[in-house]
Amino acid sequence: MFILLLFLLLFSQIQQAAETGTEDTATEKKAAVKISPSDATEAGKAEHAFKQSNLCEGMAEGDYLGTDVCADCHQDKVETMHASPHGQSADKRTPFGQKGCESCHGPGALHFDNEGNCIVSMTGRYGESVEQRNDTCLNCHNSGDRMHWLSSTHEAEDLACVSCHSIHETNDVIERTSQAEVCFECHKEIRSQTFRASTHPIRENKVICSDCHNAHGSAGPSSLKQFSINENCYSCHAEKRGPFLWEHIPASEDCTLCHNVHGSNHQALLNKPGPQLCQQCHATQASGGGRTHISNMLDFDTSNAGRMRFTIGMTCANCHSKVHGSNHPSGAMLQR
């Protein structure tokens, strides 16, 4: 019995010490982050990048000061907000229809009293995590085109909303004339493809990235707006949709089997020159056996004057012009 009582006493003391240690640790985690006003750390690279809801102890319970107080120091930002959808105070769904600047940046009392610290910075200036900053936007923008954000490529790469969107700028990424340049900041290989001989009119801003892709994620491949590559292409190229009496299987399966959609050095955005592209599948179409046109294209044999028409363009589509499919009763060879 004595041994049992001694064991219970020791266990009680150990448990009490563990609880005290946990409380001390929790107190440490809640300590306010001290940031010097002269600290010039680049946005997003602050040392204290943690996923807590507040930067400073008691910030969430602080007082809201109102937009007029914010405008005393940030007049330029308040003016640009009034010209944007976020700054419509008559609409209760907008930030300015609720708490103004503080709807997104949090209560401003501690910010006002601490030399500009203790506020939610959407650029991560004071150590806010990407998740915390994005949650501020997703509190409102969590449906429609943004419903797939949590499974998107950009979210997986830890990209912040403000990496693309400039809330306090008049020309956001949604502006057609400037959108591509924002995307090209990361997708430089796509930029290089738009300078090739054959491209969609991307540099002319007649086709922009969001015409085909949803940067916030989608149920389709490569963040495409439709469920498949072909459905995305058919949005503009409806005449290629079919159904056709005579189908060309690769064309109905995947447009990118033949085309490089961002740009190519071959005509019509083709991945390879005409005959080489076709012979990836039709390699059995060898010369001989009456197929002298194949010999003409492969071996440049011009001895047959009746086949000289293949010298011009040197491509299968000179005859098989309906490569996407044919509805002609005699179009089995996609020639009409």
C-alpha positions as CSV (number, residue, x, y, z in Angstrom):
1,M,0.0,0.0,0.0
2,F,2.8,2.4,0.9
3,I,4.5,1.8,-2.5
4,L,1.2,2.5,-4.3
5,L,0.7,5.8,-2.5
6,L,4.3,6.8,-3.3
7,F,3.7,6.0,-7.0
8,L,0.5,8.1,-7.1
9,L,2.3,11.1,-5.4
10,L,5.2,11.0,-7.9
11,F,2.8,10.7,-10.9
12,S,0.8,13.7,-9.6
13,Q,4.0,15.8,-9.4
14,I,5.1,14.8,-12.9
15,Q,1.7,15.7,-14.4
16,Q,1.7,19.1,-12.7
17,A,5.1,19.9,-14.0
18,A,4.1,18.9,-17.5
19,E,1.0,21.2,-17.4
20,T,3.1,24.1,-16.1
21,G,5.6,23.6,-19.0
22,T,2.8,23.5,-21.5
23,E,1.4,26.8,-20.2
24,D,4.8,28.4,-20.3
25,T,5.3,27.2,-23.9
26,A,1.9,28.6,-24.9
27,T,2.7,31.9,-23.3
28,E,5.9,32.1,-25.4
29,K,4.1,31.4,-28.6
30,K,1.7,34.3,-28.0
31,A,4.4,36.8,-27.5
32,A,4.1,39.8,-29.8
33,V,6.5,40.0,-32.8
34,K,8.8,43.0,-32.4
35,I,9.5,44.6,-35.8
36,S,11.7,47.7,-36.1
37,P,10.2,50.4,-38.3
38,S,13.6,50.6,-40.1
39,D,13.5,46.9,-41.0
40,A,13.7,46.7,-44.8
41,T,13.2,42.9,-45.1
42,E,11.7,42.0,-48.4
43,A,8.0,41.2,-48.3
44,G,7.3,37.5,-47.7
45,K,10.8,36.8,-46.2
46,A,10.3,37.9,-42.7
47,E,11.8,35.7,-40.0
48,H,8.5,35.2,-38.0
49,A,6.4,33.5,-40.7
50,F,3.9,31.6,-38.6
51,K,0.3,30.7,-39.1
52,Q,-1.3,32.5,-36.1
53,S,-4.4,34.6,-36.7
54,N,-2.9,37.8,-35.2
55,L,0.5,39.5,-35.3
56,C,0.4,41.1,-31.9
57,E,-1.2,40.1,-28.6
58,G,-4.7,41.6,-28.3
59,M,-4.8,42.9,-31.9
60,A,-8.1,41.1,-32.7
61,E,-9.8,42.7,-29.7
62,G,-8.5,46.2,-30.7
63,D,-10.7,49.1,-31.7
64,Y,-11.7,49.8,-35.3
65,L,-10.6,53.4,-36.1
66,G,-12.4,53.9,-39.5
67,T,-11.3,54.7,-43.0
68,D,-10.9,58.4,-42.3
69,V,-8.1,57.7,-39.8
70,C,-6.4,55.4,-42.3
71,A,-6.6,58.1,-44.9
72,D,-4.5,60.5,-42.7
73,C,-1.4,58.4,-43.7
74,H,-2.6,56.3,-46.7
75,Q,-4.5,58.8,-48.7
76,D,-3.3,57.4,-52.0
77,K,-4.5,53.9,-51.2
78,V,-7.9,55.0,-50.0
79,E,-8.5,57.0,-53.2
80,T,-7.7,54.1,-55.4
81,M,-9.9,51.8,-53.3
82,H,-12.9,54.2,-53.8
83,A,-12.4,53.7,-57.6
84,S,-12.5,49.9,-57.3
85,P,-15.3,47.4,-56.5
86,H,-13.8,46.8,-53.0
87,G,-14.3,50.5,-52.1
88,Q,-18.0,50.8,-52.7
89,S,-19.3,51.8,-49.2
90,A,-23.0,51.7,-50.4
91,D,-22.6,47.9,-51.0
92,K,-22.6,46.0,-47.7
93,R,-20.9,43.0,-49.4
94,T,-17.7,45.0,-50.0
95,P,-14.9,45.8,-47.5
96,F,-15.7,49.5,-47.5
97,G,-19.4,48.6,-46.9
98,Q,-18.3,47.0,-43.7
99,K,-15.2,48.1,-41.8
100,G,-13.3,49.8,-44.6
101,C,-9.6,49.1,-44.7
102,E,-9.8,47.2,-41.5
103,S,-12.1,44.6,-43.0
104,C,-8.9,43.1,-44.6
105,H,-6.1,44.5,-42.5
106,G,-7.7,44.0,-39.1
107,P,-8.4,46.5,-36.2
108,G,-6.1,49.5,-36.4
109,A,-5.8,50.5,-32.8
110,L,-2.5,48.7,-32.1
111,H,-1.2,49.7,-35.5
112,F,-1.8,53.3,-34.7
113,D,-0.2,53.0,-31.2
114,N,2.9,51.0,-32.3
115,E,4.6,53.1,-35.0
116,G,2.9,51.3,-37.9
117,N,3.3,47.7,-36.7
118,C,0.6,45.3,-35.5
119,I,-1.5,45.2,-38.7
120,V,-2.2,42.5,-41.3
121,S,0.0,43.2,-44.2
122,M,-1.1,41.4,-47.4
123,T,2.5,41.3,-48.7
124,G,3.7,39.5,-45.6
125,R,5.7,42.4,-44.3
126,Y,5.3,41.5,-40.7
127,G,5.6,37.8,-41.0
128,E,2.1,36.8,-42.1
129,S,2.0,33.3,-43.6
130,V,0.7,32.9,-47.2
131,E,-2.2,30.9,-45.8
132,Q,-3.2,33.7,-43.4
133,R,-3.1,36.3,-46.1
134,N,-5.0,34.2,-48.6
135,D,-7.7,33.4,-46.0
136,T,-8.4,37.1,-45.9
137,C,-9.3,37.1,-49.5
138,L,-11.1,33.7,-49.4
139,N,-13.4,34.9,-46.7
140,C,-15.3,36.6,-49.6
141,H,-13.9,35.1,-52.8
142,N,-14.6,31.4,-52.1
143,S,-17.1,30.5,-54.8
144,G,-17.4,30.6,-58.6
145,D,-14.1,30.6,-60.3
146,R,-12.3,30.4,-57.0
147,M,-14.0,27.2,-55.8
148,H,-11.0,25.0,-56.9
149,W,-8.3,27.1,-55.4
150,L,-7.5,24.7,-52.5
151,S,-6.6,22.0,-55.1
152,S,-4.9,24.2,-57.7
153,T,-1.3,24.3,-58.9
154,H,-0.8,27.8,-57.7
155,E,-2.1,27.1,-54.2
156,A,0.2,24.0,-54.1
157,E,3.2,26.3,-55.0
158,D,2.3,28.5,-52.0
159,L,1.4,31.5,-54.2
160,A,-0.3,34.4,-52.5
161,C,-3.3,36.2,-54.0
162,V,-1.3,39.4,-54.0
163,S,1.4,37.8,-56.1
164,C,-0.8,38.4,-59.0
165,H,-3.5,40.8,-57.8
166,S,-2.7,44.4,-56.8
167,I,-5.7,45.6,-54.8
168,H,-4.5,49.2,-54.5
169,E,-3.6,49.5,-58.1
170,T,-6.0,50.7,-60.8
171,N,-4.9,48.1,-63.4
172,D,-5.2,44.6,-61.9
173,V,-4.3,41.3,-63.5
174,I,-7.9,41.1,-64.8
175,E,-7.1,43.9,-67.2
176,R,-6.7,42.4,-70.7
177,T,-3.9,44.6,-71.9
178,S,-1.6,43.8,-68.9
179,Q,-2.6,40.3,-67.8
180,A,-0.2,38.3,-69.9
181,E,2.8,40.3,-68.5
182,V,1.8,39.3,-65.0
183,C,1.6,35.6,-65.9
184,F,4.9,35.8,-67.8
185,E,6.7,36.9,-64.6
186,C,6.7,33.1,-63.8
187,H,5.8,31.4,-67.1
188,K,8.8,32.7,-69.0
189,E,8.9,29.6,-71.3
190,I,5.4,30.5,-72.5
191,R,6.5,34.0,-73.2
192,S,9.3,32.7,-75.5
193,Q,6.8,30.6,-77.4
194,T,4.6,33.6,-78.2
195,F,7.5,35.0,-80.2
196,R,7.6,32.1,-82.7
197,A,6.5,32.3,-86.3
198,S,3.0,30.9,-85.7
199,T,1.1,31.8,-82.5
200,H,-2.3,32.7,-81.1
201,P,-2.5,36.6,-80.9
202,I,-1.4,36.6,-77.3
203,R,1.1,39.5,-77.6
204,E,-1.6,41.6,-79.3
205,N,-3.9,40.9,-76.3
206,K,-6.6,39.4,-78.5
207,V,-6.2,36.2,-76.7
208,I,-5.2,36.3,-73.1
209,C,-4.3,33.6,-70.5
210,S,-7.7,33.7,-68.7
211,D,-9.5,33.0,-72.0
212,C,-8.3,29.4,-71.7
213,H,-7.0,29.0,-68.1
214,N,-8.4,29.6,-64.7
215,A,-5.5,30.6,-62.5
216,H,-7.5,29.7,-59.4
217,G,-7.7,26.0,-60.4
218,S,-10.2,23.9,-62.3
219,A,-11.5,20.3,-62.7
220,G,-9.7,20.1,-66.1
221,P,-6.0,19.5,-66.9
222,S,-3.5,22.4,-66.8
223,S,-6.0,24.6,-65.0
224,L,-8.1,24.8,-68.2
225,K,-11.5,26.3,-67.9
226,Q,-13.2,23.3,-69.6
227,F,-13.0,19.6,-68.6
228,S,-10.7,18.6,-71.5
229,I,-8.2,20.2,-73.9
230,N,-10.5,19.8,-76.9
231,E,-13.5,21.3,-75.2
232,N,-11.3,24.3,-74.4
233,C,-10.2,24.7,-78.0
234,Y,-13.8,24.2,-79.3
235,S,-14.8,27.4,-77.4
236,C,-13.3,29.3,-80.3
237,H,-12.8,26.6,-83.0
238,A,-16.4,25.2,-83.0
239,E,-16.1,24.1,-86.6
240,K,-13.6,21.5,-85.5
241,R,-15.9,19.9,-83.0
242,G,-17.8,17.5,-85.2
243,P,-19.3,14.9,-85.0
244,F,-18.0,13.9,-88.4
245,L,-19.0,11.0,-90.7
246,W,-15.3,10.2,-91.1
247,E,-13.4,11.0,-87.9
248,H,-9.7,11.6,-87.6
249,I,-9.1,10.0,-84.2
250,P,-6.1,12.1,-83.0
251,A,-8.0,15.3,-83.8
252,S,-11.0,14.2,-81.7
253,E,-8.8,12.9,-78.9
254,D,-6.4,15.8,-78.1
255,C,-5.6,18.9,-80.1
256,T,-2.1,19.1,-78.6
257,L,-1.1,15.9,-80.3
258,C,-0.6,18.0,-83.4
259,H,-0.6,21.6,-82.2
260,N,1.5,23.6,-79.8
261,V,-1.1,26.1,-78.6
262,H,1.3,28.8,-77.3
263,G,3.4,29.0,-80.4
264,S,5.3,27.1,-83.0
265,N,7.9,27.6,-85.7
266,H,5.7,25.6,-88.1
267,Q,2.6,26.8,-89.8
268,A,-0.8,26.4,-88.1
269,L,0.9,25.9,-84.7
270,L,1.9,22.4,-85.7
271,N,4.4,20.5,-83.5
272,K,6.4,19.4,-86.5
273,P,6.5,20.0,-90.3
274,G,3.6,18.4,-92.2
275,P,4.8,15.0,-93.4
276,Q,6.9,14.4,-90.3
277,L,3.9,15.1,-88.1
278,C,1.6,12.7,-90.0
279,Q,4.3,10.0,-90.2
280,Q,4.4,9.7,-86.4
281,C,1.3,7.6,-86.8
282,H,1.3,6.7,-90.5
283,A,4.8,5.3,-90.6
284,T,3.6,2.2,-92.6
285,Q,2.8,4.4,-95.5
286,A,6.2,3.6,-97.2
287,S,7.1,4.2,-100.8
288,G,6.5,1.5,-103.4
289,G,3.4,-0.4,-104.2
290,G,1.8,2.4,-106.1
291,R,2.5,5.0,-103.3
292,T,5.0,7.1,-105.3
293,H,3.7,10.3,-103.6
294,I,5.3,9.0,-100.4
295,S,8.6,8.5,-102.2
296,N,8.3,12.0,-103.6
297,M,8.0,13.6,-100.1
298,L,10.6,11.3,-98.4
299,D,13.2,11.0,-101.1
300,F,12.5,14.1,-103.2
301,D,12.0,11.8,-106.2
302,T,10.6,14.1,-109.0
303,S,10.9,11.7,-111.9
304,N,7.2,11.2,-112.0
305,A,5.8,14.4,-113.5
306,G,2.3,13.4,-112.4
307,R,3.4,13.8,-108.8
308,M,5.0,17.2,-109.1
309,R,2.1,18.9,-107.3
310,F,3.5,17.5,-104.0
311,T,6.7,19.6,-104.5
312,I,4.6,22.7,-103.5
313,G,4.2,22.7,-99.7
314,M,5.4,19.1,-99.4
315,T,2.7,18.1,-97.0
316,C,0.0,15.4,-96.7
317,A,-2.6,18.1,-96.3
318,N,-2.2,19.1,-100.0
319,C,-4.6,16.2,-100.7
320,H,-5.9,15.1,-97.2
321,S,-7.2,18.6,-96.5
322,K,-9.9,17.6,-94.1
323,V,-7.6,16.5,-91.3
324,H,-10.0,17.2,-88.5
325,G,-12.8,15.0,-90.1
326,S,-15.0,14.9,-93.1
327,N,-18.8,14.7,-93.6
328,H,-18.5,13.9,-97.4
329,P,-19.8,10.4,-98.3
330,S,-16.5,9.8,-100.1
331,G,-14.4,11.4,-97.5
332,A,-12.9,8.2,-95.9
333,M,-9.4,9.4,-96.8
334,L,-10.2,12.9,-95.5
335,Q,-9.6,14.3,-99.0
336,R,-13.0,16.1,-99.3
